[in-house]
Amino acid sequence: MSSQALGIPGVDLDLERRLQARLDEVERALLESTTGEFPLVTEAARHLLRAGGKRFRPMLVLLAAEFGDVDAPGILPSALVVELTHVATLYHDDVMDEATMRRGAPSANTHYGNSVAILVGDFLFARASDLVADLGPDAVRLQARTFSRLVQGQIRETQGPGEGDPLEHYLQVVADKTGSLIATSALFGASMAGASVQVQTALCDYGERIGTCFQLADDIIDVASSDAALGKAQGTDLREGVATLPMLLAMMSSDPADARLQSLLGRPLTDDAEHAEALARLRVHPAVDQARAYVQERADDARALLHAVPDGPARRALESLCDAVVTRSA
């Protein structure tokens, strides 16, 4: 796998080889961790794993571990914990969103039904909890607090902004639902490797910001990329009436020419013609470039935090990751 496939352009060759070897270990361990006591559990638990995925969170665990002892015994299990937790949330999210596709394949709820998808998500959470129990009480507490943020972020999203600021509300949802687990990934790697407290803090804060960028970039990709690139239907959030960053910025426009677009945003678009019109209008709206600029600012904030960690191939890889997250198209 090339550095581009890892999602980190220009990464040091030795670091790339080391990361890939460890990610191969993670992949094998994921299959072992998703083995159930009877075939349906195993089959359903591996459904999304076999559909692929960037393994962004385990990779961040491994990168953060480069600032300490890369051979420390807790690193691989913590990489498994964050990926199992992430995949478990995808099973539950797809049920709540009534999604039909995930990673270019039928979603688990479509393939197996809602009940099995929910229970498999619970099974994966249980597997993650089993692994983290061997890492000590601090790791258990970190995992529990992260899970609490994930759940509260989902509830916050379900409830909506109410009388509050919609953009501020959405950014908090993104921080809770995506940023929190990516921050934990960085903290797990650094802490398990025995990095200094200063480095652990910097990498945790970096993870929160780069994780937020990752999701906000997805907002833009959902509008700007094709179905083939996405591996799912284009404009899914738009169709479901889920207000994301480009939509929220378009809604803030005071230009009378945006009245028609604003009338289409923030509500489900079950009519295909309305959906196509809204997508076409939003794609050429200045809000998309404004969203890109916002993501770039957040990525620059993440990069600035890396001044607190030692220079070297791992730091440069994390800096390159800031660019990769901003410029990715799928």
N, C-alpha and C positions, 0 to 999 in steps of 0.2 A: 504494500500500500504506500503511495507517495505522500509527501507532505501535504499536497493539495487535497488528497483524499482524507487526510487527518483533519483538514480544515484549518491548517496553520501554514500559510505560504512562507517559504524561505526558512523553515526550521532547520537547525543544525542537524547534520546527517546522523551523527552518533546518538543524539537525543531522539531523533525520529525513529531510529532502529530500536532503541530501548523502549520508547513509548509503544511502538507497534507490538513488540514482543509481550509487553505487559497487558496490552489491550487484548491480545490473543488469549492470554491466560484468563482475563475477565470474561471473554466470550465463552470459553469452555466452562468456566465456573457458573456462569448464568444458566447454561443448559442443565448443569447438575442441580442447581438450586431450584429449578422449576420442574423437577421430577416429582410427581405426586404418587399416591398409593394406588391409583388406578388410571387407566389410559386417558379418560376424558380430561382429568385434571391436568395431566402432563401436556396433552395436545392443546388445550385451551390456553394454558399458561405460557406456552411457547409460541402462540399464534402471532403476537406482535413482535416478539424477539426475532422470529424468522422473517418477518416483513422488513427487517432492517432497522435503521436508526443511526444517528450520528455518534452515539455514545459520548456525547459532549460532557456529561457529568463525570463519568469514570475517568475520562481523559484529563479533566481539570483536577481530580484527586491526584492522579499520577504526576501532573505537572507541578502541583503544589508540593508534592513529596520531594521534588528535586532540590528543595531548599533545606533538606535534612538528610536523614538516612534512608535512601531509596529502597533498601532491603528490609526495612522494619516490618515486622509480621502483621501489623494492623492495616497496612495500606491496601492490599488486595481485598480483604473483607469489607473495608469501608467503601471501596469503589463499587462492590456488589450491592451494598446497602443502598447507595444513592440511586443506582440504576433500577433496582427492583422497586424502590419507592416511586420513582418517576413512572415506570411502566404501569405500576398499579394505579396511579392517578389517571393514566390514559384510558384504562378500562372503565373507570368510573365516569370520567369526563364524557366518553362517547355515549354512555347510557343517558346521562343528563342532557347532552346535546342532541340526542337521537341521530348521531352521526352514522353514515353508511360506509364511509371509506376512511382508512387510516394507513399511511405509508404506502399508498398505491394498491392496497388490498382491502377486501371487505372488513369492516370493523368487527370486533369480537361480538358485540351485541347483535349485529346483523347475522353473523355466522352461527352463533350459539344461542342467542336470545339474551334478554336483559338479565334474567336471574343468574345464569351461568357467568356472564360477564362481571356482574357485581361480586359474586362469590370468588371468582378468580382474582379480582383485584384485592379482595380481603386475604386470599391465600398468599399473594405476593407480599402484601404488607406483613403478614405473619412470618414469612421467610426472612424478610429484612430485619424484623425484630429479633428473630432467633440468632441471626448473625451478629447484630450489634450488641447483644447481651454478652458476648465473649470479649468485647472491646472495652468494657469497664463502665462504671456508673456515669462518668462524664459524657461518654459517647451515647449512652442510652438517653441521657437528659437532652443532649443536642438533637438527637433524632426525634424525641418526643416533642420538643419545642418547634422543630421544623415542621413536623406533621400538623401541629396545632395551627401554625401559620398557613399551611396549605389549605386546611379545612376552613379556617376563618376567611381566607381570601375567596374561596368558592362561595361561601355564604354571603360575603360582601357583594360579590358579583351578582348572585341570584337576587339579592334584595334590591340592588340598584342604588343610585346616588341620592334618591329622595330629594330633599331641598338643598343638598350640598352641591359643590362644584363638580360637574360631570368629569372633567379632565383630571382633577385631583383624585377623584374617586377611582377612575380607571387606572391611574398610575399606581395607586396603592394596591389595587387588585393584582396588577402585574408584579409588583414587588413581592407580594405574599405568595402568589401562585407559581411564579417562575423564579424570581430573584432569590427567594429564601433557600430553595434546595440547591441552587448553584453556589450560593454563598457557603452553605454547609459542605458542599463537595470540596471547595478550596480549603475550608477550615479542617475538614477531616484529613486531607492529604498532608497539610502542614503540621498538624498536631500529632498525627500518627508517626510522622517522620522525625519528630522532635525538634522542629524549627523553633526559633525564638518566639516569644510572645508578641514582639513587635511585628515579626513577619506573619505570624498567624492572623493578627488583627488586620494588617494591610491586605492580605490575600482574601480574607473573609469579606471585607468591604469591597474589594475589587470584584469578587464573585457576585455580590449583590447587584453591582452596577452593570457588569457585563451580562448577567442573566436578564436584567431588565431590558438591556439593548437587544438581546437575543429575541425576546418576545415582541418588542416593538418593531423590530425588523420583520418579524413574521406578519405583523399587521400590514406592513407595506407590501410584502410579497403576496399576501392574499388578494390584494387589489391589482398588483402590477404583473404577476407571473401568469403563465398559461397553465391549463389543467395538467398537461403532461409534465411540466416542471414541478408542479406542486405535489403530484401523486394523489390529488383529491380535487374536488370541484372548486373552481375559481370563485372568489367572492362569497365564500361560505358565511363569513361573519355578516356581510351585507345582506345576504338572503335571510339570515336568522334575526336580523334587527339588532345584532350585538354591536354597540358603538365602540370602535377601536380608534387608534390615534389619528389616522387620516380623516376618518369621518367626524370625529370630535372637532378637529381643526377646521374642517369645512363648515361645520355647524356654527362656528364662531364668526364666520365671515359676515360682514355687514353689506356686502355688494348685492344690490337687488337682482343682479343676473344669476345669483346662486339660489334664488327662491325655489325654483323647481327641484334642484338637487336636494335642498334641505327638506323639502316636503316628502322626499323619498327615504331619507335617512332616519335611523333610530326606530324603525318599525319593521316587522317581518315583511319580506317581499316575496309572497307566494306566487305572484304573477310573473311568468318568465320575461315578458316584455318589459315590465317595470324594473326587474332585476338587471336586465341587459342595459337598459337606459341609465340606471343609477351607476352601474359599473363603468360604463363608457364616460359618463360625466365626471365621475370621481377620478378616473385615471388621468385626465388632463387638467384637473384642478390644481391650483398652487398648493393646496393642502398636502399633496403627496410629497412635494419637494420640501415643504415646511417640516413634515414628519421626518424625512431623511436628515434634515439639518439638526433636528432635535436628537435623533439617535446618535448622530456624529458627536454632538456636545456631550452626551452621556458617556460615549465611548472614550472621549478625551478625558473626562473625569476619572474613568476607570484606569486609563493609562497613567495619569498623574499619581495615583496611589502606589504604583509600582516603584517609585523613587525610594520607597522605604524598604525595598527588598534588595538583596545582593545582585549585582550585575552578573550576567552570564547567559548561556544558551536558554535556560528556562525562562528567565525574565524577558529575553528578547522574543521568545515564543509567545508569551502572554501579551506582549505589546503587539505582535503581529496578529494575534487573535482579535484584538480590538478592531483592526482594519477588516479582518475577514468577516466578522459579525455584521459590520456596517454594509459591506459590499456584496454579501451573499444574495443569491437570487432564488434559492430553494432550500 
